[in-house]
Amino acid sequence: MSNNYHDAIYSGADVVIIELGMNDHINGLTPGSADQFRDDISEVVSNLLSENIDVILIGFFQQNELWVMEKSAETLVYNEILNKIAADYEIPFVDIRSEFISLDHKGIEDLTGDWMHHPNDFGHKVYYSQLVPYLFDEKKLGDITLNDFLCIQ
């Protein structure tokens, strides 16, 4: 992801949505990994903002805790890092984990296609429902249209 932001700069995008996949944090919290993650995301955000490109960060949702590779505490750490970066740069942070948890009474199988960590159609609608207010509220994000943004992963 840290190299893909160049695509946004050269595409003429007005807004970049940074959403990270579950594989971006399942390797765990090895010594220095949280710091490296913070530094990488901060660099991307800083570079995009320096090019007058608005940025929206989307956090990780809580995967099924029965999945052998899921470590809830690590998901929280990575989301805290993203939230802190968003606060430091005064950009939006979409806390998708909290939204998924609020809907968990339906069961993780209603939000994911594989019962673990890949959102299904409903799960993607949850993402979109949390993102769309930033796309249409000039107070939260500048004057943009749907043709003006790019997602990078």
Secondary structure, DSSP 8 states (H G I E B T S, - for coil): -TTTHHHHHHHT-SEEEEE--GGGTTT---TTHHHHHHHHHHHHHHHHHHTT-EEEEE------TTSTT--HHHHHHHHHHHHHHHHHHT--EE-HHHHHHHTGGG-GGGTBSSSSSSB-HHHHHHHHHHHHHHHH-TTTS-S--GGGEEEE-
